[in-house]
Amino acid sequence: MKRTTLVVALALTLVLGVVGTAGGITNGQPDGDDHPYVGLLVFDVAVPDAGNVPAWRCSGALIAPDVVLTAGHCTDGAAAARVWFAEDVTYDAVPFPLYPYGGPGSGAVEGTPYTNPKYQSDENPYGGGNGLPAFSYRDVGIVVLDQPVEVGGFATLPEAGLVDTLKNKTTIDFVGYGVQEQLQIPGSELPQPPPFYRWTGPRERMYAPSALVSGNFVHSAEYMRLALNPGGGSGGTCFGDSGGPDLLGGTDTVLAVNSYVTNINCSGVGYSSRVDIPEVLEWIDGFLP
């Protein structure tokens, strides 16, 4: 989704050190090697007279040796991308002056971003403009890597219509590299504009269980609605988790990618763009070997 919308974007703007769209796994735990195919993505934008400049970060899932699935609002407007699959990609662990943007020696693999052609299209059934959820319609993106990588496995795509068969409170697994906690300091002491700078946490792959809130709601043909309730025991997504996979509990099957949250606290419910839609699966399949 566009970073000018009122809804909190999950991508983190690296240049400013702030978060944008869906973010980090909250109330989670280090993922270790459980989901080695989930990586941290950094996207560049083209700047006149400066070339490509790192602008924001997201999460994504490797679905083939050279194909990463992520969100459309992560790939939209990006000129280039790179991805790390290390468990911990904390920026100060990347040699200066490459951090936090990657490059030779940082472990990053370069790639080319592609955005679903229906992303934010006025053809969507919810009307044009930036209203919810029209701004994130078909929020699916792909990064094709310059070279294949081996990480110990791949995420798998779902059968068409699988989400429609799931019951309310079906277990969903979140995995991503987003922020995890808010700094407990006054907003007046933070760089402006707040509150994005409150969020912090290591760039570590995290896991948390959640649940499908409802299998049938007004926008359920395009989105999954998921519980973001750390106080109630479930995990949540926050800034930097955009594009990360929402996995069917206990499996490697990607049902949807994190799209947007509805408040700055990354709590309550979140919405993810379904990838089990036949037209979306067909588009993704066009990038697979």
LUMLUMLUM-406811 format. One record per residue (C-alpha): residue number from 0; residue in one letter; z, x, y. Coordinates in nm, 2 decimals, always signed. Example, Ala and Ser with C-alpha at 12.3 -4.5 7.8 and 13.67 -1.06 7.14 Angstrom:
BEGIN
0/a/+0.78/+1.23/-0.45
1/s/+0.71/+1.37/-0.11
This chain:
BEGIN
0/m/+0.00/+0.00/+0.00
1/k/-0.05/+0.11/+0.36
2/r/+0.24/+0.30/+0.51
3/t/+0.24/+0.07/+0.82
4/t/+0.35/-0.24/+0.63
5/l/+0.69/-0.39/+0.68
6/v/+0.76/-0.35/+0.31
7/v/+0.92/-0.02/+0.22
8/a/+0.65/+0.20/+0.07
9/l/+0.73/+0.40/-0.24
10/a/+0.56/+0.73/-0.15
11/l/+0.74/+1.01/+0.03
12/t/+0.58/+1.17/+0.33
13/l/+0.63/+1.54/+0.27
14/v/+0.52/+1.66/+0.61
15/l/+0.81/+1.47/+0.78
16/g/+1.05/+1.49/+0.49
17/v/+1.08/+1.11/+0.47
18/v/+1.02/+0.85/+0.20
19/g/+0.74/+0.59/+0.21
20/t/+0.67/+0.35/-0.08
21/a/+0.86/+0.29/-0.41
22/g/+1.10/+0.57/-0.47
23/g/+1.34/+0.75/-0.70
24/i/+1.51/+0.63/-1.02
25/t/+1.85/+0.51/-0.91
26/n/+2.15/+0.47/-1.15
27/g/+1.95/+0.69/-1.39
28/q/+1.99/+1.00/-1.59
29/p/+1.78/+1.32/-1.64
30/d/+1.49/+1.24/-1.86
31/g/+1.46/+1.57/-2.03
32/d/+1.16/+1.58/-2.28
33/d/+1.17/+1.21/-2.35
34/h/+0.87/+1.13/-2.13
35/p/+0.69/+1.46/-2.07
36/y/+0.37/+1.28/-1.96
37/v/+0.53/+1.16/-1.64
38/g/+0.46/+1.39/-1.35
39/l/+0.52/+1.43/-0.98
40/l/+0.21/+1.40/-0.76
41/v/+0.15/+1.53/-0.41
42/f/-0.14/+1.39/-0.21
43/d/-0.33/+1.57/+0.08
44/v/-0.50/+1.41/+0.37
45/a/-0.79/+1.56/+0.56
46/v/-0.70/+1.67/+0.91
47/p/-0.96/+1.78/+1.16
48/d/-0.96/+2.16/+1.22
49/a/-0.68/+2.20/+0.96
50/g/-0.84/+2.11/+0.63
51/n/-0.63/+1.92/+0.37
52/v/-0.27/+1.88/+0.45
53/p/+0.01/+1.75/+0.21
54/a/+0.12/+1.41/+0.32
55/w/+0.31/+1.21/+0.06
56/r/+0.43/+1.22/-0.30
57/c/+0.44/+0.97/-0.59
58/s/+0.49/+0.96/-0.96
59/g/+0.23/+0.91/-1.23
60/a/+0.17/+0.91/-1.61
61/l/-0.08/+1.12/-1.80
62/i/-0.29/+0.89/-2.01
63/a/-0.55/+1.15/-2.12
64/p/-0.56/+1.54/-2.10
65/d/-0.71/+1.52/-1.75
66/v/-0.63/+1.16/-1.63
67/v/-0.32/+1.05/-1.45
68/l/-0.24/+0.68/-1.38
69/t/-0.06/+0.61/-1.06
70/a/-0.05/+0.35/-0.77
71/g/-0.34/+0.27/-0.54
72/h/-0.13/+0.31/-0.23
73/c/-0.07/+0.67/-0.35
74/t/-0.44/+0.75/-0.39
75/d/-0.56/+0.54/-0.09
76/g/-0.67/+0.77/+0.19
77/a/-0.60/+1.09/+0.00
78/a/-0.85/+1.37/+0.00
79/a/-0.70/+1.57/-0.28
80/a/-0.40/+1.56/-0.52
81/r/-0.19/+1.79/-0.74
82/v/+0.06/+1.72/-1.02
83/w/+0.36/+1.89/-1.18
84/f/+0.50/+1.79/-1.52
85/a/+0.81/+2.01/-1.51
86/e/+1.14/+1.83/-1.56
87/d/+1.26/+1.96/-1.22
88/v/+1.02/+2.02/-0.93
89/t/+1.29/+2.07/-0.67
90/y/+1.11/+2.22/-0.38
91/d/+1.31/+2.54/-0.33
92/a/+1.22/+2.63/-0.69
93/v/+0.86/+2.67/-0.59
94/p/+0.78/+3.01/-0.44
95/f/+0.76/+3.03/-0.06
96/p/+0.52/+2.97/+0.12
97/l/+0.38/+2.74/-0.14
98/y/+0.67/+2.49/-0.15
99/p/+0.67/+2.20/-0.14
100/y/+0.30/+2.17/-0.16
101/g/+0.20/+2.37/-0.47
102/g/-0.08/+2.60/-0.53
103/p/-0.13/+2.91/-0.75
104/g/+0.19/+3.00/-0.92
105/s/+0.37/+2.68/-0.85
106/g/+0.28/+2.51/-1.18
107/a/+0.07/+2.24/-1.01
108/v/-0.27/+2.12/-1.15
109/e/-0.52/+2.01/-0.88
110/g/-0.71/+1.68/-0.91
111/t/-0.93/+1.42/-0.74
112/p/-0.78/+1.08/-0.64
113/y/-0.95/+0.75/-0.70
114/t/-0.84/+0.40/-0.59
115/n/-0.91/+0.07/-0.76
116/p/-1.20/-0.08/-0.56
117/k/-1.01/-0.41/-0.54
118/y/-0.71/-0.25/-0.38
119/q/-0.61/-0.46/-0.06
120/s/-0.94/-0.64/-0.10
121/d/-0.99/-0.96/+0.11
122/e/-1.12/-1.11/-0.22
123/n/-0.76/-1.12/-0.36
124/p/-0.63/-1.47/-0.43
125/y/-0.34/-1.43/-0.19
126/g/-0.55/-1.40/+0.13
127/g/-0.64/-1.11/+0.35
128/g/-0.42/-0.91/+0.59
129/n/-0.10/-0.73/+0.52
130/g/+0.11/-1.02/+0.41
131/l/+0.30/-1.00/+0.08
132/p/+0.17/-0.94/-0.17
133/a/-0.18/-0.92/-0.04
134/f/-0.13/-0.57/+0.10
135/s/-0.08/-0.43/-0.25
136/y/-0.33/-0.63/-0.45
137/r/-0.46/-0.43/-0.74
138/d/-0.23/-0.14/-0.65
139/v/-0.37/+0.10/-0.91
140/g/-0.50/+0.45/-0.87
141/i/-0.62/+0.74/-1.09
142/v/-0.62/+1.12/-1.04
143/v/-0.87/+1.31/-1.24
144/l/-0.74/+1.67/-1.30
145/d/-0.96/+1.97/-1.25
146/q/-0.85/+2.09/-1.60
147/p/-0.68/+1.94/-1.90
148/v/-0.31/+1.98/-1.96
149/e/-0.09/+1.97/-2.26
150/v/+0.26/+1.83/-2.21
151/g/+0.35/+1.70/-2.55
152/g/+0.22/+1.35/-2.55
153/f/+0.05/+1.08/-2.34
154/a/+0.14/+0.74/-2.21
155/t/-0.07/+0.46/-2.37
156/l/-0.24/+0.16/-2.21
157/p/-0.14/-0.19/-2.31
158/e/-0.35/-0.46/-2.48
159/a/-0.49/-0.70/-2.23
160/g/-0.25/-0.98/-2.14
161/l/+0.05/-0.81/-2.31
162/v/+0.28/-0.88/-2.01
163/d/+0.22/-1.26/-2.04
164/t/+0.37/-1.25/-2.39
165/l/+0.70/-1.09/-2.28
166/k/+1.02/-1.29/-2.25
167/n/+1.25/-1.29/-1.95
168/k/+1.49/-0.99/-1.96
169/t/+1.26/-0.78/-2.18
170/t/+1.37/-0.42/-2.15
171/i/+1.16/-0.20/-1.92
172/d/+1.20/+0.17/-1.90
173/f/+1.16/+0.34/-1.55
174/v/+1.06/+0.71/-1.53
175/g/+0.99/+0.89/-1.21
176/y/+1.07/+1.16/-0.96
177/g/+1.19/+0.96/-0.66
178/v/+1.50/+0.99/-0.45
179/q/+1.83/+0.88/-0.60
180/e/+2.10/+0.83/-0.34
181/q/+2.16/+0.76/+0.03
182/l/+2.35/+1.01/+0.25
183/q/+2.67/+0.86/+0.38
184/i/+2.63/+0.98/+0.74
185/p/+2.58/+0.78/+1.06
186/g/+2.22/+0.70/+1.15
187/s/+2.27/+0.85/+1.49
188/e/+2.31/+1.19/+1.34
189/l/+1.98/+1.17/+1.14
190/p/+1.63/+1.26/+1.27
191/q/+1.45/+0.95/+1.40
192/p/+1.33/+0.71/+1.30
193/p/+1.60/+0.62/+1.05
194/p/+1.67/+0.51/+0.78
195/f/+1.42/+0.70/+0.56
196/y/+1.60/+1.03/+0.61
197/r/+1.91/+0.89/+0.44
198/w/+1.75/+0.92/+0.10
199/t/+1.79/+1.24/-0.09
200/g/+1.82/+1.39/-0.44
201/p/+1.65/+1.66/-0.65
202/r/+1.28/+1.62/-0.75
203/e/+1.38/+1.57/-1.11
204/r/+1.23/+1.35/-1.37
205/m/+1.47/+1.06/-1.42
206/y/+1.50/+0.77/-1.66
207/a/+1.68/+0.44/-1.63
208/p/+1.65/+0.11/-1.82
209/s/+1.58/-0.22/-1.64
210/a/+1.46/-0.57/-1.73
211/l/+1.18/-0.81/-1.66
212/v/+1.33/-1.07/-1.42
213/s/+1.09/-1.34/-1.50
214/g/+0.77/-1.36/-1.71
215/n/+0.63/-1.64/-1.50
216/f/+0.64/-1.66/-1.12
217/v/+0.40/-1.74/-0.84
218/h/+0.23/-1.39/-0.84
219/s/+0.29/-1.31/-1.21
220/a/-0.09/-1.29/-1.28
221/e/-0.09/-0.96/-1.09
222/y/+0.26/-0.83/-1.07
223/m/+0.57/-0.77/-1.28
224/r/+0.91/-0.85/-1.11
225/l/+1.18/-0.61/-1.22
226/a/+1.56/-0.59/-1.18
227/l/+1.68/-0.32/-0.94
228/n/+2.05/-0.36/-0.97
229/p/+2.24/-0.04/-1.02
230/g/+2.57/-0.23/-0.96
231/g/+2.49/-0.46/-1.25
232/g/+2.41/-0.18/-1.49
233/s/+2.03/-0.17/-1.46
234/g/+1.83/+0.11/-1.31
235/g/+1.61/+0.09/-1.00
236/t/+1.31/+0.25/-0.84
237/c/+1.30/+0.40/-0.49
238/f/+1.10/+0.62/-0.26
239/g/+0.89/+0.87/-0.46
240/d/+0.87/+0.65/-0.77
241/s/+0.56/+0.48/-0.65
242/g/+0.29/+0.48/-0.92
243/g/+0.54/+0.57/-1.19
244/p/+0.50/+0.39/-1.52
245/d/+0.70/+0.08/-1.61
246/l/+0.72/+0.12/-1.99
247/l/+0.78/-0.14/-2.25
248/g/+1.13/-0.05/-2.36
249/g/+1.15/+0.22/-2.62
250/t/+0.77/+0.28/-2.62
251/d/+0.51/+0.49/-2.43
252/t/+0.31/+0.18/-2.33
253/v/+0.25/+0.14/-1.96
254/l/+0.27/-0.23/-1.86
255/a/+0.25/-0.17/-1.48
256/v/+0.29/+0.09/-1.21
257/n/+0.56/+0.08/-0.94
258/s/+0.41/-0.09/-0.63
259/y/+0.67/-0.20/-0.38
260/v/+1.04/-0.28/-0.31
261/t/+1.16/-0.55/-0.07
262/n/+1.44/-0.37/+0.12
263/i/+1.54/-0.02/+0.24
264/n/+1.82/-0.01/-0.01
265/c/+1.58/-0.02/-0.31
266/s/+1.79/-0.30/-0.47
267/g/+1.75/-0.65/-0.58
268/v/+1.40/-0.68/-0.73
269/g/+1.09/-0.46/-0.72
270/y/+0.73/-0.55/-0.79
271/s/+0.48/-0.35/-1.00
272/s/+0.11/-0.39/-1.03
273/r/+0.01/-0.49/-1.38
274/v/-0.24/-0.27/-1.57
275/d/-0.29/-0.51/-1.86
276/i/-0.53/-0.72/-1.66
277/p/-0.87/-0.69/-1.83
278/e/-1.06/-0.59/-1.52
279/v/-0.80/-0.32/-1.44
280/l/-0.82/-0.19/-1.79
281/e/-1.19/-0.17/-1.78
282/w/-1.18/+0.03/-1.45
283/i/-0.93/+0.27/-1.59
284/d/-1.13/+0.31/-1.91
285/g/-1.42/+0.44/-1.70
286/f/-1.22/+0.76/-1.63
287/l/-1.12/+0.82/-1.99
288/p/-1.30/+1.07/-2.22
